């Protein structure tokens, strides 16, 4: 694959499968080019490659051998694509896994996961039982979530959703069973040294008047990090810009709306470089616009970073908008 800007080659790769396009995405993160002004040449492209090319923002390309399944993808996105030979399909299993109901963003995330290019860590829970006041809140619960996957857990109030998240954070000690994040067992010495990899966004129902700014809340994600004040300032600003809340930097945190606090909390997680994000009823105190903003932010985060995300919620109207895997917590177990 070759990509040029004004007839000058700026990127080339002969890697196999779809890896050249992932490598080009890495290249773009280090260089400032307007992708709509670039020209891509490649030997072969099927539906998967077409989705990735569109997602990268390329608007002109030439493909030597193209599949019929790729052409509508380019046409719908307005990409000027010329080609030498058209075939009915390309014999690659990935082609059959990109379904017609997948958006370009869905396909991009799916392909990133297949390529192992995710930021998240796997989460594994085995036979987790937690008792409170002689009552089993969680009963022999099991969960296996691969790195970079997303899961929505729903259930009635009191079903144990928050307890489950706290067990993953090491805040609630299991009666029996284990929780593993990455290669570490929660509660072990090794996990304590690496607990920064797990971040928690709680329900925004705490009325706190402690004099702290939004920027200071985000910087908590870097607590204990060995870096200069200028580096900290840069990372905090970058995280807040990515979640659209840098304008709140000097605002008092307790004066923010629910939606603004959620943006700040997500910025803290990004600043922390967390690999696993746990969100506890994130829409409880948001209006419709705040919920829409949160949905968009989470989808963008999945596409660009692919961390492992677990959300617990009893807001079906909101959770139905996600294409994520969903499980119900009922009777102390995940169904």
TORKOL-4160 file (C-alpha; in steps of 0.2 Angstrom, whole numbers, padded with zeros to 4 digits, m for minus):
335
<pt num="1" X="0000" Y="0000" Z="0000"/>
<pt num="2" X="0006" Y="0017" Z="m0005"/>
<pt num="3" X="m0001" Y="0034" Z="0001"/>
<pt num="4" X="0005" Y="0050" Z="m0007"/>
<pt num="5" X="0002" Y="0069" Z="m0004"/>
<pt num="6" X="0004" Y="0080" Z="m0020"/>
<pt num="7" X="0012" Y="0066" Z="m0029"/>
<pt num="8" X="0025" Y="0063" Z="m0015"/>
<pt num="9" X="0025" Y="0047" Z="m0006"/>
<pt num="10" X="0023" Y="0049" Z="0012"/>
<pt num="11" X="0019" Y="0032" Z="0018"/>
<pt num="12" X="0021" Y="0014" Z="0011"/>
<pt num="13" X="0019" Y="m0003" Z="0019"/>
<pt num="14" X="0020" Y="m0021" Z="0012"/>
<pt num="15" X="0013" Y="m0029" Z="0028"/>
<pt num="16" X="m0001" Y="m0043" Z="0026"/>
<pt num="17" X="m0019" Y="m0042" Z="0028"/>
<pt num="18" X="m0026" Y="m0025" Z="0034"/>
<pt num="19" X="m0011" Y="m0021" Z="0045"/>
<pt num="20" X="m0005" Y="m0007" Z="0032"/>
<pt num="21" X="m0021" Y="0003" Z="0036"/>
<pt num="22" X="m0018" Y="0001" Z="0055"/>
<pt num="23" X="0000" Y="0006" Z="0052"/>
<pt num="24" X="m0006" Y="0021" Z="0043"/>
<pt num="25" X="m0018" Y="0026" Z="0057"/>
<pt num="26" X="m0002" Y="0026" Z="0068"/>
<pt num="27" X="0007" Y="0037" Z="0056"/>
<pt num="28" X="m0007" Y="0049" Z="0056"/>
<pt num="29" X="m0007" Y="0051" Z="0075"/>
<pt num="30" X="0011" Y="0057" Z="0073"/>
<pt num="31" X="0010" Y="0068" Z="0058"/>
<pt num="32" X="m0002" Y="0082" Z="0053"/>
<pt num="33" X="m0010" Y="0078" Z="0036"/>
<pt num="34" X="m0028" Y="0081" Z="0030"/>
<pt num="35" X="m0033" Y="0064" Z="0024"/>
<pt num="36" X="m0045" Y="0071" Z="0012"/>
<pt num="37" X="m0030" Y="0077" Z="0002"/>
<pt num="38" X="m0021" Y="0061" Z="0001"/>
<pt num="39" X="m0021" Y="0047" Z="m0012"/>
<pt num="40" X="m0020" Y="0029" Z="m0008"/>
<pt num="41" X="m0015" Y="0015" Z="m0020"/>
<pt num="42" X="m0016" Y="m0003" Z="m0015"/>
<pt num="43" X="m0016" Y="m0020" Z="m0024"/>
<pt num="44" X="m0032" Y="m0027" Z="m0017"/>
<pt num="45" X="m0047" Y="m0021" Z="m0007"/>
<pt num="46" X="m0062" Y="m0030" Z="0000"/>
<pt num="47" X="m0077" Y="m0024" Z="0010"/>
<pt num="48" X="m0066" Y="m0023" Z="0026"/>
<pt num="49" X="m0052" Y="m0013" Z="0018"/>
<pt num="50" X="m0065" Y="m0001" Z="0011"/>
<pt num="51" X="m0073" Y="0002" Z="0028"/>
<pt num="52" X="m0056" Y="0006" Z="0035"/>
<pt num="53" X="m0051" Y="0017" Z="0021"/>
<pt num="54" X="m0067" Y="0027" Z="0023"/>
<pt num="55" X="m0065" Y="0028" Z="0042"/>
<pt num="56" X="m0047" Y="0035" Z="0039"/>
<pt num="57" X="m0055" Y="0049" Z="0029"/>
<pt num="58" X="m0046" Y="0045" Z="0012"/>
<pt num="59" X="m0057" Y="0052" Z="m0002"/>
<pt num="60" X="m0047" Y="0046" Z="m0017"/>
<pt num="61" X="m0039" Y="0029" Z="m0021"/>
<pt num="62" X="m0034" Y="0017" Z="m0034"/>
<pt num="63" X="m0036" Y="m0002" Z="m0031"/>
<pt num="64" X="m0029" Y="m0015" Z="m0043"/>
<pt num="65" X="m0041" Y="m0029" Z="m0038"/>
<pt num="66" X="m0057" Y="m0024" Z="m0029"/>
<pt num="67" X="m0072" Y="m0035" Z="m0023"/>
<pt num="68" X="m0090" Y="m0030" Z="m0028"/>
<pt num="69" X="m0094" Y="m0029" Z="m0009"/>
<pt num="70" X="m0082" Y="m0015" Z="m0007"/>
<pt num="71" X="m0088" Y="m0003" Z="m0021"/>
<pt num="72" X="m0105" Y="0002" Z="m0012"/>
<pt num="73" X="m0095" Y="0006" Z="0003"/>
<pt num="74" X="m0084" Y="0019" Z="m0007"/>
<pt num="75" X="m0099" Y="0025" Z="m0017"/>
<pt num="76" X="m0110" Y="0029" Z="m0001"/>
<pt num="77" X="m0095" Y="0038" Z="0007"/>
<pt num="78" X="m0092" Y="0048" Z="m0009"/>
<pt num="79" X="m0074" Y="0041" Z="m0011"/>
<pt num="80" X="m0067" Y="0043" Z="m0029"/>
<pt num="81" X="m0061" Y="0025" Z="m0032"/>
<pt num="82" X="m0054" Y="0018" Z="m0048"/>
<pt num="83" X="m0049" Y="0000" Z="m0051"/>
<pt num="84" X="m0042" Y="m0012" Z="m0064"/>
<pt num="85" X="m0051" Y="m0028" Z="m0060"/>
<pt num="86" X="m0067" Y="m0032" Z="m0051"/>
<pt num="87" X="m0071" Y="m0049" Z="m0043"/>
<pt num="88" X="m0087" Y="m0055" Z="m0035"/>
<pt num="89" X="m0078" Y="m0058" Z="m0018"/>
<pt num="90" X="m0061" Y="m0059" Z="m0010"/>
<pt num="91" X="m0058" Y="m0076" Z="m0001"/>
<pt num="92" X="m0054" Y="m0070" Z="0016"/>
<pt num="93" X="m0064" Y="m0075" Z="0031"/>
<pt num="94" X="m0064" Y="m0057" Z="0037"/>
<pt num="95" X="m0075" Y="m0052" Z="0022"/>
<pt num="96" X="m0089" Y="m0063" Z="0028"/>
<pt num="97" X="m0088" Y="m0056" Z="0046"/>
<pt num="98" X="m0092" Y="m0038" Z="0041"/>
<pt num="99" X="m0111" Y="m0039" Z="0040"/>
<pt num="100" X="m0122" Y="m0027" Z="0031"/>
<pt num="101" X="m0129" Y="m0020" Z="0047"/>
<pt num="102" X="m0112" Y="m0014" Z="0053"/>
<pt num="103" X="m0108" Y="0004" Z="0051"/>
<pt num="104" X="m0091" Y="0010" Z="0046"/>
<pt num="105" X="m0087" Y="0013" Z="0064"/>
<pt num="106" X="m0093" Y="m0004" Z="0070"/>
<pt num="107" X="m0082" Y="m0012" Z="0057"/>
<pt num="108" X="m0067" Y="m0002" Z="0062"/>
<pt num="109" X="m0069" Y="m0007" Z="0080"/>
<pt num="110" X="m0072" Y="m0025" Z="0075"/>
<pt num="111" X="m0057" Y="m0026" Z="0064"/>
<pt num="112" X="m0046" Y="m0018" Z="0078"/>
<pt num="113" X="m0051" Y="m0031" Z="0090"/>
<pt num="114" X="m0047" Y="m0045" Z="0077"/>
<pt num="115" X="m0030" Y="m0037" Z="0075"/>
<pt num="116" X="m0027" Y="m0036" Z="0093"/>
<pt num="117" X="m0025" Y="m0017" Z="0093"/>
<pt num="118" X="m0034" Y="m0013" Z="0109"/>
<pt num="119" X="m0030" Y="m0004" Z="0124"/>
<pt num="120" X="m0040" Y="m0014" Z="0136"/>
<pt num="121" X="m0036" Y="m0028" Z="0148"/>
<pt num="122" X="m0046" Y="m0044" Z="0150"/>
<pt num="123" X="m0057" Y="m0046" Z="0165"/>
<pt num="124" X="m0061" Y="m0063" Z="0172"/>
<pt num="125" X="m0072" Y="m0067" Z="0187"/>
<pt num="126" X="m0073" Y="m0085" Z="0194"/>
<pt num="127" X="m0086" Y="m0091" Z="0206"/>
<pt num="128" X="m0088" Y="m0074" Z="0214"/>
<pt num="129" X="m0099" Y="m0074" Z="0230"/>
<pt num="130" X="m0102" Y="m0059" Z="0241"/>
<pt num="131" X="m0113" Y="m0059" Z="0256"/>
<pt num="132" X="m0120" Y="m0045" Z="0266"/>
<pt num="133" X="m0129" Y="m0047" Z="0282"/>
<pt num="134" X="m0130" Y="m0066" Z="0280"/>
<pt num="135" X="m0138" Y="m0063" Z="0262"/>
<pt num="136" X="m0129" Y="m0068" Z="0246"/>
<pt num="137" X="m0128" Y="m0052" Z="0235"/>
<pt num="138" X="m0118" Y="m0061" Z="0222"/>
<pt num="139" X="m0120" Y="m0080" Z="0221"/>
<pt num="140" X="m0106" Y="m0090" Z="0212"/>
<pt num="141" X="m0105" Y="m0077" Z="0198"/>
<pt num="142" X="m0094" Y="m0079" Z="0183"/>
<pt num="143" X="m0089" Y="m0068" Z="0169"/>
<pt num="144" X="m0076" Y="m0068" Z="0155"/>
<pt num="145" X="m0073" Y="m0052" Z="0145"/>
<pt num="146" X="m0059" Y="m0052" Z="0133"/>
<pt num="147" X="m0047" Y="m0037" Z="0131"/>
<pt num="148" X="m0055" Y="m0022" Z="0122"/>
<pt num="149" X="m0073" Y="m0028" Z="0124"/>
<pt num="150" X="m0088" Y="m0019" Z="0130"/>
<pt num="151" X="m0102" Y="m0025" Z="0141"/>
<pt num="152" X="m0118" Y="m0018" Z="0148"/>
<pt num="153" X="m0125" Y="m0025" Z="0164"/>
<pt num="154" X="m0143" Y="m0021" Z="0168"/>
<pt num="155" X="m0154" Y="m0026" Z="0182"/>
<pt num="156" X="m0166" Y="m0020" Z="0195"/>
<pt num="157" X="m0161" Y="m0009" Z="0210"/>
<pt num="158" X="m0153" Y="m0019" Z="0223"/>
<pt num="159" X="m0148" Y="m0033" Z="0211"/>
<pt num="160" X="m0130" Y="m0030" Z="0216"/>
<pt num="161" X="m0123" Y="m0021" Z="0201"/>
<pt num="162" X="m0113" Y="m0008" Z="0211"/>
<pt num="163" X="m0107" Y="m0022" Z="0223"/>
<pt num="164" X="m0100" Y="m0031" Z="0207"/>
<pt num="165" X="m0091" Y="m0015" Z="0201"/>
<pt num="166" X="m0084" Y="m0013" Z="0219"/>
<pt num="167" X="m0077" Y="m0031" Z="0219"/>
<pt num="168" X="m0068" Y="m0027" Z="0203"/>
<pt num="169" X="m0061" Y="m0012" Z="0211"/>
<pt num="170" X="m0055" Y="m0021" Z="0227"/>
<pt num="171" X="m0067" Y="m0011" Z="0238"/>
<pt num="172" X="m0078" Y="m0026" Z="0243"/>
<pt num="173" X="m0069" Y="m0042" Z="0248"/>
<pt num="174" X="m0077" Y="m0058" Z="0241"/>
<pt num="175" X="m0084" Y="m0071" Z="0252"/>
<pt num="176" X="m0076" Y="m0083" Z="0240"/>
<pt num="177" X="m0071" Y="m0083" Z="0222"/>
<pt num="178" X="m0058" Y="m0072" Z="0212"/>
<pt num="179" X="m0058" Y="m0057" Z="0201"/>
<pt num="180" X="m0044" Y="m0055" Z="0189"/>
<pt num="181" X="m0040" Y="m0039" Z="0179"/>
<pt num="182" X="m0026" Y="m0043" Z="0166"/>
<pt num="183" X="m0014" Y="m0055" Z="0174"/>
<pt num="184" X="m0017" Y="m0049" Z="0191"/>
<pt num="185" X="m0029" Y="m0055" Z="0205"/>
<pt num="186" X="m0038" Y="m0041" Z="0213"/>
<pt num="187" X="m0032" Y="m0039" Z="0230"/>
<pt num="188" X="m0015" Y="m0046" Z="0227"/>
<pt num="189" X="0001" Y="m0036" Z="0230"/>
<pt num="190" X="0004" Y="m0036" Z="0211"/>
<pt num="191" X="m0013" Y="m0030" Z="0208"/>
<pt num="192" X="m0011" Y="m0016" Z="0220"/>
<pt num="193" X="0004" Y="m0010" Z="0211"/>
<pt num="194" X="m0006" Y="m0010" Z="0195"/>
<pt num="195" X="m0023" Y="m0004" Z="0200"/>
<pt num="196" X="m0021" Y="0012" Z="0191"/>
<pt num="197" X="m0026" Y="0002" Z="0175"/>
<pt num="198" X="m0044" Y="0001" Z="0182"/>
<pt num="199" X="m0054" Y="0017" Z="0183"/>
<pt num="200" X="m0071" Y="0020" Z="0190"/>
<pt num="201" X="m0085" Y="0033" Z="0186"/>
<pt num="202" X="m0097" Y="0033" Z="0200"/>
<pt num="203" X="m0115" Y="0040" Z="0200"/>
<pt num="204" X="m0115" Y="0059" Z="0200"/>
<pt num="205" X="m0126" Y="0061" Z="0215"/>
<pt num="206" X="m0114" Y="0066" Z="0228"/>
<pt num="207" X="m0116" Y="0084" Z="0234"/>
<pt num="208" X="m0098" Y="0090" Z="0237"/>
<pt num="209" X="m0094" Y="0108" Z="0240"/>
<pt num="210" X="m0075" Y="0104" Z="0243"/>
<pt num="211" X="m0066" Y="0119" Z="0234"/>
<pt num="212" X="m0058" Y="0109" Z="0220"/>
<pt num="213" X="m0058" Y="0114" Z="0201"/>
<pt num="214" X="m0062" Y="0102" Z="0187"/>
<pt num="215" X="m0044" Y="0103" Z="0181"/>
<pt num="216" X="m0038" Y="0097" Z="0198"/>
<pt num="217" X="m0051" Y="0082" Z="0198"/>
<pt num="218" X="m0044" Y="0077" Z="0181"/>
<pt num="219" X="m0026" Y="0078" Z="0188"/>
<pt num="220" X="m0031" Y="0065" Z="0201"/>
<pt num="221" X="m0028" Y="0052" Z="0187"/>
<pt num="222" X="m0010" Y="0056" Z="0188"/>
<pt num="223" X="m0008" Y="0055" Z="0207"/>
<pt num="224" X="0009" Y="0047" Z="0211"/>
<pt num="225" X="0015" Y="0049" Z="0193"/>
<pt num="226" X="0033" Y="0054" Z="0191"/>
<pt num="227" X="0032" Y="0068" Z="0179"/>
<pt num="228" X="0035" Y="0087" Z="0179"/>
<pt num="229" X="0022" Y="0099" Z="0182"/>
<pt num="230" X="0022" Y="0104" Z="0163"/>
<pt num="231" X="0019" Y="0086" Z="0158"/>
<pt num="232" X="0005" Y="0085" Z="0170"/>
<pt num="233" X="m0003" Y="0101" Z="0163"/>
<pt num="234" X="m0001" Y="0094" Z="0146"/>
<pt num="235" X="m0009" Y="0077" Z="0149"/>
<pt num="236" X="m0023" Y="0085" Z="0159"/>
<pt num="237" X="m0027" Y="0098" Z="0145"/>
<pt num="238" X="m0026" Y="0084" Z="0132"/>
<pt num="239" X="m0038" Y="0073" Z="0141"/>
<pt num="240" X="m0050" Y="0087" Z="0144"/>
<pt num="241" X="m0050" Y="0092" Z="0126"/>
<pt num="242" X="m0053" Y="0074" Z="0120"/>
<pt num="243" X="m0069" Y="0074" Z="0131"/>
<pt num="244" X="m0074" Y="0092" Z="0127"/>
<pt num="245" X="m0073" Y="0099" Z="0144"/>
<pt num="246" X="m0057" Y="0109" Z="0143"/>
<pt num="247" X="m0068" Y="0125" Z="0145"/>
<pt num="248" X="m0072" Y="0119" Z="0162"/>
<pt num="249" X="m0054" Y="0118" Z="0168"/>
<pt num="250" X="m0055" Y="0132" Z="0181"/>
<pt num="251" X="m0073" Y="0129" Z="0186"/>
<pt num="252" X="m0077" Y="0123" Z="0203"/>
<pt num="253" X="m0081" Y="0105" Z="0201"/>
<pt num="254" X="m0096" Y="0105" Z="0213"/>
<pt num="255" X="m0105" Y="0119" Z="0202"/>
<pt num="256" X="m0105" Y="0108" Z="0186"/>
<pt num="257" X="m0120" Y="0099" Z="0179"/>
<pt num="258" X="m0122" Y="0080" Z="0179"/>
<pt num="259" X="m0116" Y="0080" Z="0161"/>
<pt num="260" X="m0101" Y="0091" Z="0164"/>
<pt num="261" X="m0096" Y="0080" Z="0179"/>
<pt num="262" X="m0097" Y="0065" Z="0168"/>
<pt num="263" X="m0085" Y="0073" Z="0155"/>
<pt num="264" X="m0073" Y="0077" Z="0168"/>
<pt num="265" X="m0074" Y="0060" Z="0176"/>
<pt num="266" X="m0070" Y="0052" Z="0159"/>
<pt num="267" X="m0056" Y="0064" Z="0156"/>
<pt num="268" X="m0049" Y="0058" Z="0173"/>
<pt num="269" X="m0049" Y="0040" Z="0167"/>
<pt num="270" X="m0041" Y="0045" Z="0150"/>
<pt num="271" X="m0028" Y="0055" Z="0160"/>
<pt num="272" X="m0025" Y="0040" Z="0171"/>
<pt num="273" X="m0022" Y="0029" Z="0155"/>
<pt num="274" X="m0034" Y="0016" Z="0162"/>
<pt num="275" X="m0036" Y="0000" Z="0152"/>
<pt num="276" X="m0053" Y="m0005" Z="0161"/>
<pt num="277" X="m0067" Y="0008" Z="0164"/>
<pt num="278" X="m0081" Y="0004" Z="0176"/>
<pt num="279" X="m0096" Y="0015" Z="0174"/>
<pt num="280" X="m0110" Y="0015" Z="0188"/>
<pt num="281" X="m0127" Y="0021" Z="0182"/>
<pt num="282" X="m0119" Y="0035" Z="0172"/>
<pt num="283" X="m0135" Y="0042" Z="0166"/>
<pt num="284" X="m0144" Y="0043" Z="0183"/>
<pt num="285" X="m0143" Y="0062" Z="0184"/>
<pt num="286" X="m0142" Y="0067" Z="0165"/>
<pt num="287" X="m0155" Y="0074" Z="0154"/>
<pt num="288" X="m0158" Y="0068" Z="0137"/>
<pt num="289" X="m0144" Y="0079" Z="0129"/>
<pt num="290" X="m0132" Y="0074" Z="0142"/>
<pt num="291" X="m0136" Y="0055" Z="0139"/>
<pt num="292" X="m0134" Y="0058" Z="0120"/>
<pt num="293" X="m0117" Y="0066" Z="0123"/>
<pt num="294" X="m0111" Y="0052" Z="0135"/>
<pt num="295" X="m0116" Y="0039" Z="0122"/>
<pt num="296" X="m0106" Y="0048" Z="0108"/>
<pt num="297" X="m0091" Y="0050" Z="0119"/>
<pt num="298" X="m0091" Y="0032" Z="0124"/>
<pt num="299" X="m0093" Y="0026" Z="0106"/>
<pt num="300" X="m0079" Y="0037" Z="0101"/>
<pt num="301" X="m0068" Y="0031" Z="0115"/>
<pt num="302" X="m0071" Y="0013" Z="0110"/>
<pt num="303" X="m0067" Y="0016" Z="0092"/>
<pt num="304" X="m0051" Y="0026" Z="0095"/>
<pt num="305" X="m0044" Y="0017" Z="0111"/>
<pt num="306" X="m0054" Y="0001" Z="0113"/>
<pt num="307" X="m0052" Y="0000" Z="0132"/>
<pt num="308" X="m0062" Y="m0013" Z="0141"/>
<pt num="309" X="m0078" Y="m0005" Z="0147"/>
<pt num="310" X="m0091" Y="m0012" Z="0159"/>
<pt num="311" X="m0107" Y="m0001" Z="0162"/>
<pt num="312" X="m0121" Y="m0005" Z="0174"/>
<pt num="313" X="m0137" Y="0003" Z="0171"/>
<pt num="314" X="m0156" Y="0002" Z="0174"/>
<pt num="315" X="m0159" Y="0014" Z="0160"/>
<pt num="316" X="m0166" Y="0003" Z="0146"/>
<pt num="317" X="m0170" Y="0017" Z="0134"/>
<pt num="318" X="m0152" Y="0022" Z="0134"/>
<pt num="319" X="m0143" Y="0005" Z="0134"/>
<pt num="320" X="m0154" Y="m0001" Z="0119"/>
<pt num="321" X="m0144" Y="0011" Z="0108"/>
<pt num="322" X="m0128" Y="0002" Z="0111"/>
<pt num="323" X="m0123" Y="m0013" Z="0100"/>
<pt num="324" X="m0113" Y="m0020" Z="0115"/>
<pt num="325" X="m0115" Y="m0037" Z="0123"/>
<pt num="326" X="m0128" Y="m0036" Z="0137"/>
<pt num="327" X="m0131" Y="m0047" Z="0152"/>
<pt num="328" X="m0144" Y="m0046" Z="0166"/>
<pt num="329" X="m0139" Y="m0047" Z="0184"/>
<pt num="330" X="m0152" Y="m0057" Z="0193"/>
<pt num="331" X="m0152" Y="m0068" Z="0208"/>
<pt num="332" X="m0134" Y="m0064" Z="0211"/>
<pt num="333" X="m0129" Y="m0071" Z="0194"/>
<pt num="334" X="m0126" Y="m0064" Z="0176"/>
<pt num="335" X="m0139" Y="m0071" Z="0164"/>
